[in-house]
Amino acid sequence: MMPIVRVTLVIVGTAAYLGLAILGRGGWTTFFAHPALVALAVALFVLAGVSLFADGNLSPGVREDRGNRWVIVVLALLGLLDAFLPAYTDRQGFWTLDGEPMRWLGIVLFAAGGILRLWPVFVLGPRFSGLVAIQPGHTLVTSGVYGVIRHPSYLGLLVNALGWAWPFVRGWACYSRRS
């Protein structure tokens, strides 16, 4: 059985993340007028739903380097910017390249990054910690995804964040004003 606190945090966090993008894009109607953005929202909720069945934890574990906790604040701020800023720049026509295929490439990157982010959580179960702590009963895993990618969860986080921004930004350092 899933703890109600965990379910609530996932639902509220996911809704808030999508809400920031909807706000940045200019509202509900403007956001959902694009089929690719609808697909992005669906992918977000599917990944959130799958995450409810993962068995990771946020326990400080046996030993944790508390000096690294500043990273949590920085990642939270970057996450908020990633949720809002790409949608806002898309609405303003700043940092955009025209072309729907680029939006769909972003959906693929977002989903692939999300899968790569969650895969280690399913592999390690309760030994996985978002706080990078030494957990009780932890043993080094070098098979499966860990045999190919040293830190699949971190790589998944980066690809997932890039994939979220890509359907909005669709390019780099290019200014175009759309009507």
Long-range contacts (C-beta under 8 A, 24 or more apart in sequence): 2-52, 6-52, 7-52, 10-48, 10-51, 10-52, 11-48, 13-48, 14-44, 14-45, 14-48, 16-83, 17-44, 17-79, 17-83, 18-44, 18-45, 18-83, 20-80, 20-83, 20-84, 20-87, 21-83, 21-84, 21-86, 21-87, 21-168, 22-87, 23-84, 23-87, 24-83, 24-84, 24-85, 24-86, 24-87, 24-88, 24-90, 24-91, 24-168, 25-87, 25-88, 25-90, 25-91, 25-168, 26-91, 30-91, 31-87, 34-103, 34-167, 36-100, 36-103, 36-104, 36-106, 36-107, 36-167, 37-103, 37-167, 39-104, 39-107, 40-106, 40-107, 40-110, 40-164, 40-167, 43-107, 43-110, 43-111, 43-114, 44-110, 47-111, 47-114, 47-115, 47-118, 50-118, 51-118, 51-121, 54-118, 54-121, 54-122, 54-128, 55-121, 55-122, 55-125, 55-126, 55-128, 56-121, 56-124, 56-125, 56-126, 56-128, 56-129, 56-130, 57-126, 57-128, 57-129, 57-130, 57-135, 58-129, 58-130, 58-131, 59-129, 59-131, 59-133, 59-135, 60-131, 60-133, 61-129, 61-131, 61-133, 61-134, 61-135, 61-136, 61-138, 62-133, 62-134, 62-135, 62-136, 63-133, 63-134, 64-131, 64-132, 64-133, 64-134, 65-132, 68-132, 72-131, 78-161, 79-161, 82-161, 82-164, 82-165, 83-164, 85-165, 86-164, 86-165, 86-166, 86-167, 86-168, 86-169, 87-168, 89-168, 89-169, 90-168, 90-169, 90-170, 93-175, 93-176, 93-177, 93-178, 94-175, 95-169, 95-171, 95-172, 95-173, 95-174, 95-175, 96-168, 96-169, 96-170, 96-171, 96-174, 96-176, 96-178, 97-170, 97-171, 97-174, 97-176, 98-170, 98-176, 98-178, 99-170, 102-166, 102-167, 102-170, 102-171, 103-166, 103-167, 103-170, 104-167, 105-166, 106-162, 106-163, 106-164, 106-165, 106-166, 106-167, 106-168, 106-170, 107-163, 107-167, 108-163, 109-159, 109-160, 109-162, 109-163, 109-166, 110-160, 110-163, 110-164, 110-166, 110-167, 111-163, 112-159, 112-163, 113-155, 113-156, 113-157, 113-158, 113-159, 113-160, 113-161, 113-162, 113-163, 114-156, 114-160, 114-163, 115-156, 116-145, 116-149, 116-152, 116-153, 116-155, 116-156, 116-159, 116-160, 117-152, 117-153, 117-156, 117-157, 117-160, 118-156, 119-145, 119-152, 119-153, 119-156, 120-145, 120-146, 120-152, 120-153, 120-156, 121-153, 128-153
